Amino acid sequence: MKYLAVLASVAIGLTAGSALARDLVVVGWGGAHSAAMEKAFNEPFAAAHGISIKMENYTGGLAQVMAQVESNNVLWDVLEANPPEAAIGCRDDLLERFPLDTLPPGADGTPAAEDFYPGTLHECGVGSAIYSWLLAYDPKHFSGEEPTSVTDLFNPEKFPVRRGFLKAARGTLEIALMSDGVAKDQIYEVLKTPEGVERALAVLDRVKDLSVWFDTSAQGTQLLADGEVAMIIGHNGRFHQAIEVENQPFKLAWGDQLWTTGMVIIPKGTPLRDLAFEYVRFAQSSEGQAAFTNMMPYAPARRSAMALVDPKMYPYLSTYEPNFATAMQHDTDFWTEYGDAVNEQFNNWLAR
């Protein structure tokens, strides 16, 4: 009932669909992620307002947003993005500032500012769903002790098996330093210097001969399924798909997971700005986030939404208490400020 009440409340005062200059355009990551957005957000919102929503997909980044804003021809209205993109887009005046004080309270009445996990609200972005870098492995490759943490990727003596890594500095370097004994609250201080990045890369050198690099979690899980690697780092949503839908025998090691959130952003100058704001308020309500999580196992960015999630999804969610115990939060500010320099060092290392 409360989910329907949210729909009814946001309908008040909105322009009728027939008067819109064009369809509301929502942009996602594609695949199961966009399919869940369609069912949880787009279809009920469109039905409530008598409008049409066009779903498009992209691979991330701000290049297309920049091109649209700078040409005064904004064709996208709402995008799923990563936190550094929200921060950089805000800094470069490419995004609308979101009126955070208009977000609805949580399902239990908690004010939105208290209901969202720390770091999941930004002046130009609203946290949508929490995901993690964690370890998945195929137990058939382990006759004795099995891995329990992402740091086991960097222990070739204990686990002399082939392992796979996402081809990205973000996430990989933090875990490398964690495995080298750097305290979680000091990792980003270490990475602020070229010497700190070299230290992380030296950890990667230890397993270089056992490593396979891939571009997406889907590629990584396929390598794991084909027996090309015994364990990989990746994102929990893709692992759920492999285990529950594709019947893969993988196990997950949640120890020392690195978590972050998706961010919903709005390009500056969209002619449907007010409607885009209303769409975000609806989608990122407790009820909206729970509806999405029940189809796609990324944890709600709002604490109150968890009570509305089907318990069968809990083991795959970053914020489920047993999984969250040793978690480390990704630092958006670090990657916004230092990302270009760190990525350059990392890419040079990959090319050696």
N, C-alpha and C positions, 0 to 999 in steps of 0.2 A: 504493500500500500504506500509506504513512504517513497519507494522508487517512482510510483506513478505521480505522487504529489510533487516530486522534484520536476518531472516533466511538465505538469500543469503550471507550476509556478514560473518556469522559464518561458512558457508560451506567451505570457502576458506582455503586451507591448511590442512584440516582435513583428517585423514586416511580413506580410503574407507571402507565400512562395511565389505567387504569380507576379508580385511586384519586384522581385529580386532581379538585379542586372544579369546574374548568371547563377549557376549552381554553386553551393558551398563546396569548396574543394579541400578535402582532408588527405594528408600525405603520410603514409606509413612505411614500414620496412618490408612489406610484401609477405607472401607466404601465409603461414598460420597466424602470424602476428596481425597482419592487416585483416584477415578473415575474422579474427576475434573482435577487432575494432568495429568492423561492419555490423556484427551482431549485437555487441554490447552497447555501442554508442550511436552509430550512424542510423541504423534502421529505426530505433525508437525515437530518436530526436527528429528525424525527418518526418515520421508519421505524426508526431505531436504538432508540428508546425506547418504541415502541408507543403514541405519544400523537397527539393531533390539534393542529394549529396553525392558528389563524384569522388570516388576513392582513387588516388594515384599512389605510386610507390617510387622510392628513390633509395640510394645507397648511403645517404648521409652527407654531411658537409654543408657549407654555406654558399658554395659557388652559385647555385641556381637561385637561391634567395637574393644574393647580392645583385645578380644580373637583373632580376625582376624589379627590385627596389630602385636600383640606379637608373633603369629605363622608364620608371614610372608606369610599369605595366605588370602589376602584381596579380598573378594568376592563382597562387596558392593562398589558402586562408589559415589552415591549422596544420602543423607538422609535428611529428614525433622526432625528437633530436636527443643528442647526448648533452650532458651538463656543460662541457666546455664550449659547445656551439651556442648554447643559450647565453653564456657569459660573454663570448667574443662577439656574437651578434648584437648583444646589448651595448657593449663598449663601442662598436662601430656604427651604432644607430641604424641597424638593419631590422630591428624587431620592435613591436609594440610593447610598451610597459603594461604589465597586466595589473589590474586593480585587485590586489590580493585580498583586500578587506571585504570584497564582495563574494569570496568563495563561501559556499554553504557550510554550516557546522557539520561535525561528524554525525554518524548515525546515532550516537549516544549523547549528542548535544554538545560535545567538546568543540570549542572554537577552532576554526581551521588552522590558525597559526600554531596551536598546541597539538592538533591532531596529526599533522604531517610530520614525518620523521625529520630530524635536523638535517639541513642541507638539501632538502627536496623542494624548497620554494626559493624562487629567484625573482627579482623584479621583472624579468622578461621571460619567465618560464614557470610552469606548474608541474611538480612531480607527478608522474603517471603510474609507473610501476617499478619496483625494485628488482634488480637482477644482479647476478654475481659471476665472477670468475671462480671456478672451482675445479676439482679434479674428478674425472670419470675414468674408470678402468675396467678391463675385462678380467675377471678373476681366474680364468683358465691359464693365464700367464704367471700366476703366483701360487707356487706350491706350498709356501709357508706363510710368513707374515704378509699382510696386505697393506697398501698405503692408506693413510688416514688424513693426510693434509696435502695442500698444494705444494708445500715445501719438499715433499718427497720426490717431486720432479727433478730436484737438484741433488739427489743422493744416489749417484751411480753405484757406489759400493754396496749399499743396501738393496737397491733395485736396479740391477744391470740389464734393463730391458729398454727397448726403443720407446721413446715418448714423443708426443706431438705438442707443438706450441702454436697459438695464434700469432700470426705475423704482425705483431704490433708492440710498440714499446709500452703503451699504456696497459697496465695490468701485469705484464711480464716482468718489468724491472722491479716493481714493488715486491713481487713474490720472490724474485731472486735475492734481493737484499734481506728479506725476512728469513730466508733459508740460510743466509750467511751470518745470522745472529744479530741483525740490527733490530732494535726495539720498534714496534709498530709506530709509536709516537715520534720516532726519529727518522723514519724512512724518507719522508719528503725533504727534510733538512739535508740529508745525505745526497739526495738526487738533485739538489739545487746547484751542485758544483760539477764541472766536467769530470773531476776525479771520482765523485760519487757514482756517476753514470758508468765510468770505466770499471769501478768495483763491481757493479751489477753485471756488466758485460763479461767480466772475468768469471763470474759464477756461471754464466751461460756457456763459457768456453769449456767448463768442466764436463759438460754433457753434450758437447758439440757433435761428437761422433755418433751419439745415440739419438740425435734429434731430427725430427721431421717438422717442417714449417708449413702451415696452411693458412688460408685467407678467411675462412668462415667456420663457424661451429659445425655446420652441415658437412663440410669437407672433413673436418676432424673426426666426427662420429663415423663417417664412412671409412676412414683409415682404420679406426678402431674396429669396426665391424668386419673389415677385410683382413684383420690380423696384421696389418702393416705396422701398427704400434700397439703397445700394451696399455698405455695410459696417456691421457691428453688433458690439456686445460681448455675450458670452454664455458659456455653460458648454460645456466640451468634449464631454460626453456627448451633448448634443443635436445638436451639429455632426456627430458621428460618424453618428448616425441619419440626418441629412439627406444626408450624402455617400454613405455606404455602402448605405443601405436605400432612400432616396428618389431616389438618383442625381442629386443636385444638384451643379452644377459649382463649388461653393464651394472656396475655399482658406483655410487657417488661417495666421495670423501669431502665432507664439508669443512674439515679443519682449516682454519686460517683463510677462509674465503674472503675475497675482496669484493665489496658490494658498492653499487651505485644506483642511480635512478634514471629512468627515461624522463625527458622533459618535453612538455608540450609548449611549442612556441608559435607566435603569430607574426608573419612578415609585416613590416611597417608599410602602411599605405594601402592595405587591402580595402577594397570598397565595401566589404562585408565585415568590417571590424567588430561592430556591436554584436552581430550574429555569431561571429567567431568567439567572442568573449562568452556569450551564453552557452555555446556548444561546450567550451572548456569547463564552465561551471557545472554543467550537467554531467559530462563524462568523468570529471575528476571529483564528483561527489563520492561519498562512501559507497553508495549503492552502485554507481557506475563502475568504480574500480573493482568492486567485488564481482560484478557481472563479467568483467574482462578476465579476472584471475580464475574464475570458474571454467573458463575456456582455454586460457593460456597461463601456464604456471609461473607468472612473475608476481611477486608479492605486492599488495597495495602499498602505495606511499603514505596512506592514511592508516593509523593504528586502528581506528574504530571499524574499518572495513573488514578486518580479519574475522570478526564474529559472523560476518555474512558469507564467508567463503566455505565451500564444501570441504569438510575435514580430509577427504581423500586426497586433496591437493597439498595438504600441509607438508608432507615429507619433501616436496620439491620446491618449497618456498624459502627464500633467503632469510626472512625474518621469523620463521618458525623457531621457537625458542631453542630446541636442541641444535639446530643448524647455526644459529646466530651467536652462540656462546663465545666463539673465538674470532668473530668476524672483524675485519678492518674496513673502514670507510674510505672510498676513493676520494681524493682531494681535487675538487674541480678547480679551485683557485690556482693550485700548483700547475696543472696542465694548461690552464689559460695563459699563465705568465711564462712558463718555461717549456711548454710543449714543443715549439718549433725547434729549439736548440737540442732538446733531448731526442726528438725524433730524428734529427739529422745525424747525431752520434749513433743512434741505434741502426739507422738504415745504412750508414757507412760500415758498421760492424757486420751487418747481414751480407753486404757485398764483398767482404774480404775473401 
